[in-house]
């Protein structure tokens, strides 16, 4: 993605589970010509000195990597087992071919059960002529080292089951990512304390059972206090320009294709 001496992050997608535009919707945001209102499902790519990590393989994964020109994935992290975060995983097989390597997929123990059930065909010996992803599902519960990145998972509340956010530390910098949450617990606040960049769920203005509203997200970001913060997993209720103008200094709505050093 870059030869920068600093770690880089790229938003592959910034939208909620429906994506934006929403199928069959004629609202102003879905009909908008503003490119930043076009949101694939939420995912990020982190890279430093040639080592690349994807967080979540969305149903738009193929489109996302083609659009961004990604040629290498050394590790995958999954936040949770919902369809909009995992259903593009089969397309990792092309990276196996390019890299001639297996790819580790890191998950919580709870998410591991979901992945092994849905993608059980990954784990079976391939018949001659079949082209299957070569991945290793790796459960973990605490900080790990992935190439130049130290990755620390933290649990957030998002409907039923365990959902993780991640803190990344690399080259003296730090970034945290929690795209799906309705509540940010005290232990999560402890993990993300002092991060340089915070990326957080902000679905819409109206309440939702498993996602933060924009107001709830802003309150949480204020409490975290990162120098730079971004909202993600946004629905078609939020027009990019209108929402951006309403945000306080240092907080920005993400958009697909946004890339920066952190």
N, C-alpha and C positions, 0 to 999 in steps of 0.2 A: 504493500500500500504506500510505503514511503521509506526513504532512507534517512529520515529525521533522527537526530540524536536523542529525541524525546519520545516517550511512548505516545502512540496515536490511538484515537477511538473514532470509529465510523458508525453512524446510525444506518443500519441496513433497512430498518423499518421503525416507524414511530406510532403505528396505529393500533387500535383495539382489535378484537377477534374477528370483526366483520371486515376490517380494512375500510379505507375511505377512498373513493366513493363506495357507498353501500349499495348492494344489489337492489334495484327497483326503487331507489330513493331519488327524489327530485328537489331536495332541500338546497338552499343556496351554497352550502359548503360542498355538497356532492356535485353540484353543477359548476363550481368555481373554476376559473382559469388559473388561479394561483397555484403554482406547482407544489408549494409547501402544504397545501391542503390534500395532496394525494399521498396517502399513508398505507404502506404495506404493513404486515403484522410485525410486532416489535421484536427487534433483535439488534445486537451490536457486534462489531468486530474490533478486537484490540490487537495491536501489532507493535513490536519493538525489536529492532535489529533482525528482521526476517522471521521472527516467531509469532505465529498468529493464533488467536483464540476466538471462536465464535460462541456467543451466548444465545442459545436457543436456535433450533432449526425449524423455522416456520413453514407453513404451506407455501409461502412465497420464496423459499430459500434459493431455488434455482434462479429465479428472476433476479433476486437480490445480488447473488454473487456474479452473475453475468453483467448486470448493470454497473457494479462497482469494480469489476476487473480483478477480483480476488483469485489468486492462483495457489495459495497455500493455507492449509488449516492443520495446525499441529495438535490442537485439543478442542473439544467441545464441552461446554458447561450447559446444563439444563436447569432452569429454575423450577419447573414443575411439569407434570404430565398432561396438561391440557392441550387439546388439538392444535391451537394456534401457536404453540411453542415447540411442537415436536414433529408435525406431520410432513416436514420436508427432509427428514433424516435419511431417507433412501438415496438422496442425491449426493451424499458423502462418497458414494462409490466412485464417482469420477475423480475425486481427490485421491482416493486410493490408487487409481491408475496413474495420475499425474505424478504423485509423490513416491509411488512404490512402497508405501508404508500402510500399516494398520493405523487407525485413529482412535485414541481413547476418548470416551464420552463419560464425563464425571457427573455424578448424580447423588442425591440423598438416597438413603436406604428405602424410603417410602416411594420415591419416584422410580427407583430401580424395578420394583414390582410391576409398575405400569408399563415401563419400556420393554421388559422381557415378555410381557403378555402381548403387547401390540406388535412388537417387532421380533416375535419368536423365530421367524424365518431367517433372521440375521444369524442366529445361533446354531443353525443346522448345517451339516455338510452340504455344500452346493453340488447339484447334479451337473455333469459335464455340459458346458455351454451356457450355464446360468451366470448372471452378472450380479452378485450380491455385495452389499456394503461389507467391508472388513473393519469392524469396530470392536472395541472392548469396552463393555459397560463397567465403570469403576465406581463403586459406592465409596463415599467418604463423608466424614462428619466434622472435620476440623480443618485448620489451615494446611495448605499444601503448596509446594513449589512446582510451578509449571514453567519450564524454561526460565526466562528472566522475571517472571511474575510470581509474587506470593498472593495466593487466593484464599480469602477467608469467607466462608459462607455464614449467613445469618438468616434466621427464620422470621418470616412476616406472616400476618394473618390475611388469608385470601380464600374465603369460602371454606370448603371442606378439604382437609389434608394439609400436608407440609408443603410450603412454598418457600423457596430460598431467594434471597438477594445475595450479591457478592461484593466484597471489597477487594480491590486490586492494588497492590503496592509494587512499584517498579521504578528503578532509577531515581529513587528519592521522592517520587510523586505518588499520589493516591487518588483513586476514583472508586465510587460505589454505585451499584446499579440494582434497583428494585422495581421492575416494571409492573408487577401485579400485587397490589396489597390494598386492604381496606383499613388496616391499622398497623402502625409501626411500633413494635413493643420496646420496652426499656432496654432489653438486652441488645436489640438491633441498634439502638442509639449508641450504646457503648462501643459496638464494633465499628461504626462509621465515624466515631468521634475524630475530628481533625482532618477529614478528607479534603482534598483540594477541589474535587468535583463530585457532586451528588446528582444522580439521575433517578427520578421517581415518578411513579404512576400518578396520572391526573386525568381521569376518564372524561369528565364532563362537569357541568354545574349542578345537575340534579343528583340526589343521593342514589347510590347503588349498593347492593348488598355485599359485593366482593371487591370493590375498587374505591379508591379515594376520589372525592370530588376535587375540583380545582382549588376550592377554598381550604379543604383539609390538607391537600398536598402542599399548598403555600405555607400553611401553619407549621407543618412538619419540616419543610425545608428551612424555614426561619429558625426553628429549634435546632436543627442540625448545624446550620450556620456555615456551610461551605462557601468559599469565595466565589465559586461559580456553580450554578445549579440548572438542571434542565428537566422539563416535564416530558413524559412519553406515554405510550399506550393510550393515545387520545382518540376520542370518537368524533363523529361528524357534527356533534354539537358545538365544537370549538373551531371557530374560524381562525386561521393562523395569525393574520395581521391584527384582528380585533383582540385576540387573546394576548399577543405579544405586547401590545400597547398598554394592557391593563396590569402587567407584571411589574413588580418592584425591581430596583437595580440589582443586577447580578443573577437574576432568574430569567430563563429563556425557554420558549417551547422548542423542543427538538423538531427536526424534519428529516425526511428520508434523504440520505446523501450528505448530511452534515458531518464534517470531519474536522478534527482539531487535535493539537498536541495537548496533553494534560500533565 
